[in-house]
Amino acid sequence: MELVKVAAKEIQGLSIRTNNADEMVPETAKIGLLWQEFHEEFAAILSDDATVYGVYFDYESDASGDFSVVAGSDMFEDWEGVSLQPVHIEAGNYLMFSAQGDMPQVVIEVWQQIWAYFSAADCPHRRLYRTDFERYITADKVQVYIGVQ
């Protein structure tokens, strides 16, 4: 884990609204389906220098409330007939957690580490719940950025 400063960035992609309770139940989970649709629709047509992001935003409250997710990229072109949700990653301080391994299991594991870190009584950081994001580096490496004060 590393504290980093992140510049503002615009991402476009497919969007859903969900919460962590629904994501724990296979019948109500939406994030996996969102990523499946993203890969089926867009992964093959992104430019080689495009970076894929998962952006978490529009938090209702904290980890127990509803939030929105965009699976997208910073390098989408304007395609006819394609409706993409824009989202703004806020500039600021983020804790970056890195992980490498089989997708999507490695992403699930890093999020478990993040929840454990922030739920610890002696946690020195406070989450902002504004924008958090996953940045996919390679097919088996991800960085997860959590906005903090």
N, C-alpha and C positions, 0 to 999 in steps of 0.2 A: 504494500500500500504506500502511496506517495501523494503528498499534497501538491497540486499543480494549479496554475492559473490557466483558464480556458478563455479564448476569444469567442465572441458571439458567432454563431453559424446558422445558416438556414438549411433545413432539411425538408425534403418532400417525400411522401410515400403513402402507404395505405394505413388507415387508422381504425382503431377500435376503442371502446370504453369498457373497463373491467375493474376488478378488485382482487386482492390477494386471496380472499376466501374462495371466490369462484375459480381462481387459477389452481387451487389445490384439489379440485374435484374434476376428473377427466370429462364428465358430461357437461360441465359449465365453463371449462377453460377455453379461452379465446386466443391467447397469445400464440400458441403453437399453430393454430389454424391461420392466423395472420401471417406468420412467417412462411408457412406452406404456400399460401396464395402469393406472397411477395416473390418467392423463388420461382414459382410456376410462371408468373406474369412478367417479371422484370429482370431477374438475375441474368438471364442470357443476353439481354439487350443493353445492359449498363456498359459504359465505356470502361476500358481497362484501368484507367486511373481513378475510377469512382470508388469511394469508400462507402460501405454499408453501415447504417446506424439503426439502432433501436432507441427511440427517444420516449421517455416517460415524462408526462407533463399534465397540467390542469388537475393537480391533486385536489381532491375534496378536503382532505385534512392531513392525515399521516399515512403510515403503512396499512392502516385498517380501513381507509376510505377508498372511494372510487378514484380512478385516474385514467388518463388516456395514453395510448401507445401508438407511435408511428414506426412502422418498419419501412425504411427508406434509404435515401442517398443524398449526398450533396451535389451530385453531378447529373441529375435528370435533365433531359432535353424537353422542349415543349412538343409533346406528341399529340396528334389529333385524336380526339375522342377519349383521352385518358384523364380521369379525374383524380388528382393527387391532393392529399392534405398537406399544406405547408405547416411547419413548426419551427419556432425560433429557439435555439439553444442559447440560454442566457450566458453572458460573460461572467466570470467570477472564479471563486475558489472551489475546487473539486478535489475529493479524495479519489485517486485512481487505483482500482484493484485490477490486477492482471491475472489471467489464467490461460492455460493451454491444455488441450485434450480433445476428446471426441465431443462434437456438437450434437445435440443441444445440452448434453449432460454437464459439460464443463460450465456452461452459462448458469444452469440451475445451481451448481455447487458454489460458484462465486457469489451468487445472490444469497445463498445460505450463510456464507461467510460475512457478507455485508450486514444482514439482519442480526447476526450474532454480535458483530462489532458494535453496532449502534444500540443494541439492547443491553449491553454491558453497563453496570452501574458506574463504572469508572471511565466511561467513554469520554475522551477529551474534545470531541467534535459534536456539533449539533447540525442535523440535516435541515435543509431549507424547504424541501418539498416544492420546488419550483420546476426545475428541469434536471433530470438525470438521464444518462445515456450510455448505451453500449456502442463501442466502436470495434468493428470486426477487422482485424489486422490481416489474418490469413484464414484459410479454411478450418484451422484448428486453434487459433489464438484470438482472444477477445480482451478488451480493456473496458471496464465499467467505471463510469465517472459519476460520483454522487456529490451534488451541490451541498456545500457546507458554509457556515458562517465564518 
